[in-house]
């Protein structure tokens, strides 16, 4: 499966413009109404997007011939200055957010506890589906600065297979089984995420997308949604276009198959080396647990006076 990260939001409380920036997470207008992921990589990515918002949104940066390469470099920046700025931003988020969460954000959105939630696109689809059952429409936005494009996959461990041909055959057969168009559709239907498999000459996966999101014949407020960038093939231009209800353009369809412009500003999270990992993990500890530098000056002064008082008292007792 694959997807991107973005913001699920309540359009009755949050504007599309506000939801389309990572800066919403520390926006005081949404104090105790936003949630952020309780893991260092997703939260660090969002923080970098927020603190570099002006650069990432600048026309000069977007029009750079090496835009994709530069975007990846910026979003995976682990310089001392960037880590310090990210820590400061995330500490502001900590004071502003309703919670740091991994799974509860979906329920918090559906029940109306919060107005916006940093979310993986597959979980965003699930959240919006659940909210629709209660006639509580939610929407999905992709921050203008950048989004993380990720994938979840099966791998074969070489040291698990070794020279055993039967084990390798079984592992490959398992992956092939999950890559069959009919099983791809079953998995997508069950978990709401999007398969990396487009189906090739087998059109059933696109037909499934059209079945999920295509408009009914009598619907009038519709929009053309081009998925040609994903379901590429030898077919005629416009073959992979879904005529969808207009409101789906920024809801489940948009989350499950993000528009091409959202994909164009996506970046992967690269694998950090040990030194980089150690640095951002320490930053995360400072944010989530305790940072000695955040202790107010008056606390230090009180501690100093108390220590001096205890020392004087101890000396007098000995005398």
N, C-alpha and C positions, 0 to 999 in steps of 0.2 A: 504494500500500500504506500501511497505518497500523499503529501499535502503541504500546506503552508500554515503559518501562524497569523492570527489577526485578532480583531476585537469583536466579540459578540456584544450587542448593545440593544437597549430598549429605546426605539426611535421616539417614544413619547417623552423620554427624559433626556436623551442624549442626541445632539445633532450629528449628522453624518460627518461634518467637518471635524468635530472634536474627536469622533471615534476613529478618524483616519490619520491619527498621529499617536506615536508612542507616548507623547507628552501628556496624554489624558490620565496616565497612571498616577501622576503626582499633581494633577490639576485640582486646586482647592475647591473649585466649583463642584467637584464630585467626591468630596471628602466622605469616607466610609461607604462609598457607593461603587468602588471598583475592586477587582481582585486580580492578583498576579500569581504566576506559577511559583511553587515552592521548590524550584531547582535552579542551580546556579547558571546553567547554560542558557535556558530560555529567558531568564530574568536579566542576565548580563547582556544578551542580544538586544532585548527591548531597551535596556538602559543606554547602550551604545547608540541605538537609533535615535533616542530622545536627545542625548547630549550633542549629537552631531546633526541634528535636524536641519539646521540652517545650511550646512554644507551639502547634505544629501539631497535637499530639495532645490538647490541652486541650479539654474539652467546651465551654467558652465560645467558643473559636475555631471549632470545628466547627459549633456551633449558630447562628453569626452569620448573619443574613439575607443578608448580602453575602459569604458564605463563598467562593464561587468567585472573586469579584473580589479579595478579600483574599489568597486563596491564590496567585493569579497575581502579585500585588504582592510577597508575601513571597519566593516562589521565584525572582523576577527582581530581587531587591534587590541593588543595586550600590553601596550606601553605603560610605563608607570603612571604617566599623567592621565591616560584614559581610564585605567583601573581606579585611580583616585576619584576621578570625576564620576565614574559609574557608581562607586560606593556612596558618594554624596547624594547622587540622584536616588539610588535605591533606599537610602535612609529616609529621604523625603517621602518616597513611595510607602515605606513601612508606616510612617506617621499618617499617611493619607488613605491607605487602602483599608478595605473591610477585612481582608485576610490574605495571607499567602496560602495557596491551595494546590492540590494536584488533581482532585476529582470532584470536590464539593462545589466547585464553581458552576457546574452545570445546574445542579439543583438550586443554588442561590439565585441564578438568573431566572429559572422557571417560576420560582416562588416569589420573585420580585424583591428579594433581600438586597440585591445589588442591581446597578443600572448598566454596568459594563464589565467584561471579563476577558482577560487575555486567554485565548483558547486556540488549540489545534483545530484545523478545519474539519476533521472528521467528527470530533466532539462537538464542534459548532453545529454541524448538521443534526446530530442527535438532540442537542439543546433546543434548536429551533423547531424540530419535529415535536418534541414533548410540549413545548409552549403552545404550538398550534392546536394541540388537543384541548387546551383550556382557552382557546380563542385569545391568546396573548402573544401577538406577533413580535418577534425579535428579528434583528438584522445582523449582517456580518460586514465588517469593513477591513480593508487591508491598509495598514499605515503607509502613508506616502513616502516615508523615508526608505523603507526596505521591509522585506518579509523573509523569514527563514523558510527555505524549501527543504523538506526532509523526506526520508523514506524509511519504512520498516520492512525488513526482508529476512528471508531464511538464508542461512549460509551452511556450507558443509565444512566441518572442521577437519583439516588434513590429518591431524594426529588422532582423530576419532575413526577415520576411514583406513588410514595407513595403506597397506598393500591389499586390503580385503576388497576384492572386486564386488562381492555380494553386497557389502555395506554401501559401497559407492553407488551401485545400481539401485538399491532401496532408497537412498537419499535423493538421487536424481529422479526416481519415479515419483517420490513424494512431492518434489518441487514441480514436476510436470503435471501432476494431478491437480495441484493448486493453481496452475497456470492455464488450465482448460477454461474456455469461455464460460461454460455453464457453472463451474465451481467459482470462478471469479465473481459472477453475478450473485451466487449464493452468499459468498463472504461479504460482498459489498452491501447486500440487503440486510445482513445480520448486524454488521458493526458500523455502517454508515461512512466508512472511509472509502477512498478512491484507489482502485487497483492501478498499478503501473502498466498492466496489460491492456492494450487497446483492442486486441482481438485480431489484428491483421486482416485477412480476408474474411474472417468470421464477423459478421456485422451485429451479432447479438448484444455485445456490450454497449455499443452506441444506441441500439434499439432500446436497451434497458434504461439508459440515460434519458432518452426521449419519452419513454413510458413514465418515468418518474417525474419529469419536469415539463413535458410538452403541454401546451394549452389545449383545452377542450375546443371542439369545433365552434361552439356558440360564443366563446370568449372573444371580446373585441379589443380589450386593452392588452395587447401582446407586443413582444419585442423579439427580434431575431438575435439569437445567441450563437456565435460561430465557435465551434469546437474543432475546427480543422487543424489547429496547431497540435492537438493531441491525437485525434483520429485521422492521422495523415495516411494517404494511400494513393492509389492511381485513379481514384474516382474523379468526377467532374468537380470544378470549383463550386463551393456552396453545398456540397453533398452532406457535410457534417454540420448542419445548422439546425438548431432547435428553435421552433417557434414557441416561446414560453410566455406565461403571464408576466407582465412587466415587473410586478413586485418581486419575482423570482431572480431578477437580474442582480439583486443585492442580498439575496437570502440563501436558501439551501443550494440552488444551482451554482451560485457564485462561489460558495464555500467548497462544494464538491469538485467543481471544475472552474477554478479561478479564471477570470478573463485574461487575455494575452498580456495586457498592460500590467496586470498585477504580477504575472510570471516574470515579466521583463525586469522588475525591480526586486527579484528574489535572490537570495544568497544562501549558500550552505554554511553550516557551522563546521569549520575545519577541525581536525584532530589536533588539539594543543599538545605540546611536548610537556615533559615533567615540570620544568621550571614555570611555564605559563600556567599549567594546571594548579601548581602550588600557590601561585600568586593570586589567581582569581578565587581559589578556595578560601584563602585567608581573608580576602575581601568579603566573601559570602559569610564567613564566620563573624566578621565584624558587624555585618548588617543584621544577620539573623539572631546572633547570640549576644555578643558583648564587644564593644569597642572602647578601649580605655581613653581614646582621644575625645570621646563624646561626653566624658564626665565634666559637668559644669565647674567653673573656676571656684565658685563658693564652696563646693564639696571638698576640693583640694585644700582650700584655706582652712575649712573647719577641721579636716583631718590633720593638717599641720599643727594647728593650735592645740588640738586634742593630744597629739603625740608629744608636743612640748610640755603640756600640762602633766601628762603621765610621767614623763622623764623627771620633771622637777619634783613631783610627788614621790617618785621612787628614790631620788637622791636624798630627800629630807628624811625619809623613813630609815635609810641606812645611817644617817647622821644621828 
